[in-house]
Amino acid sequence: RRMAAERRLEQRAGRAMTELALDGNKGFKAGDDNACSVYVTKGDDVIAMSIQTLNPTMLPDLCTITEKLAQLSQDRVN
């Protein structure tokens, strides 16, 4: 239920969404030029990582960073 709410929020924000899985846990990433979020289910919980910036040209690809943070978190909770 919570994952569905997160999807609706990202859809309303107009972000592109892509399905993904980390260590067997399903989720999705949502991003645009200024933000990237990764949501992954863990049992009944949702683990969320998000990076937002007003100046994306000063940073590496936001989704690459966010996915790495999400993977590191999954490695610790699995």
N, C-alpha and C positions, 0 to 999 in steps of 0.2 A: 504494500500500500504506500509506503513512504517513497519507494523508488518511482512509483507512478506520479506522485506529487512533484518530485524533483524533475521528472521528464516534462511535466506540464509547465513548470517554471522556466525551464530552458527553452521550450518551444515558444512561449510567450515572449522571451527575450530575443527570439529570432536567430538563435545559434544553431549551427549545423551539428547534427548528432550522428555518432557512429557507435555501433555495438562493439563491445570488447569483452574479454575475459582475462582475469589475472589469477593465476594459480587455481583455475577451476571455478573461480567466483565470477558470476556474470555481472555485467555493468554496461556503462556507456560513457562516452566522452562528448562534451558539447563545447563548441568554441566559435569564436569570431576573431577579428583582428586584435581586439583588446582584452580578451579573456579566454581561458580554457579551464574547464572543470572535468574531473573524472569521478564517477560515482560507481562504487562496487558493492555488491551485496555480501554480507557476512552473516549468515543465519537470518535473523529478523532485522538486523541492523543494516545501515548503509554507511559506508566509509566514503567521505567526500574530500577531494583535494581540489583547490581552485587557486588560480593566479590571475590577477587582473592588473592592467597597467593603462596609463593614459598615453604612453609613448612606447609602443611595441618595437619600434626600430632600434631601440637601445638595448634590447634583450634578445637572447636566442629564441627560437621557436617556443612559444608558451606551452603548447601541448606536449612537446618533447620533455620539457621540465616537469610538467604536471604528471605525465605518465610515469616518469622515473620516481617521483615522490610517492605515487600510488603503489608502484611495484615494491618499493622499499617498505611501505606500511604493510602491504600484504605479506611480505616475507616475515615480518615480525609477529603478525597476528595469526598466521596459519600454523 
